[in-house]
Amino acid sequence: MKCPVCSAQAPAPAENPHRPFCSLRCKQVDLGRWVTGAYAIPGPPAEELLVDGFGELDPDDVANALDGSGPSPWARREKDDDR
């Protein structure tokens, strides 16, 4: 298998903790490219999806849903949209 960063032949999977990369360096280069936005998944920015899809969410509702003490604010909004 060729390394997706440098195209060098990567060691066999059983011997390579960094697969599919050939080395830790190439693994970190790839991560850096994702973090800086050099790689991107096509589509609208996530911020647009949140605003257009759900409107403004109450931070307390989100916190309660995340800690399990309340219902999901997203489920409530979907239910409200069905009215």
N, C-alpha and C positions, 0 to 999 in steps of 0.2 A: 504494500500500500504506500502511495506517495503522500508526503506531508502536504496538507493544503496551504501552508504558508510558504515554504521554501522549495517544495517539490522533491526534496531528498527522499530516498527510500527509508521509510520508517521501520523500526524493528518489529518483529512478530508481536501480535497482541499480547501473548502470554508474558513476554519479556519487556513490555513497554507500558509503564504506568501513565504515560502522557498521550496515549493514542487518541485520536488519529494523527497527532503531531509527532514529529521525530524527537522533540526535546522539550524541556520545560520552557526554554527561551521562546520557541515557536508557539507554544501554548499561550504564553503571556502576550506575545505580539498579537495573536488573534483576539484575545480578550481586550487588549487595548484598542483594537480597531472597532470592536462593538461599542466600547465605552465612549469613544470619541465620535461615534456616528459614521465612521467610514463604511461600516456595514449597516444596512437598514432593511427592515421588512416593509415592502410597499403598502401603502394605505394612508388614511388620514392620521394626523398626530393623535396620540392618546388623549390629550387635553380636549380636542374637539369631540371625541367620542363620549367623554364623560359629560360634557356640557350638553351636547345635542341629544344624547341618549337618555339622560336622567335629570337634566336640569341641576339646580343647586341642591346638594344633599346637606342635611343638618349634621354637623360634626358629631354631636352627641348620639344621634341615631347610628352613625357609622361605628363609633366607639363601642356602643352597646352591642351591636351585631357582632363585632370582632371578638369581644370578650364573652359572648354567649349569653349576656343578660337581657337581650332584647331581640325582637324580630329583625330580619334583614330589611333595611330601608329600600333596597332595590326591589324586593318582592312586593312591598307596599305600593311603590310607585307603579309597578306593572299592573297591579290590581286596580289602582286608581285610574289608570289609562283605559281599562276595559269598561268603565262606566258609560 
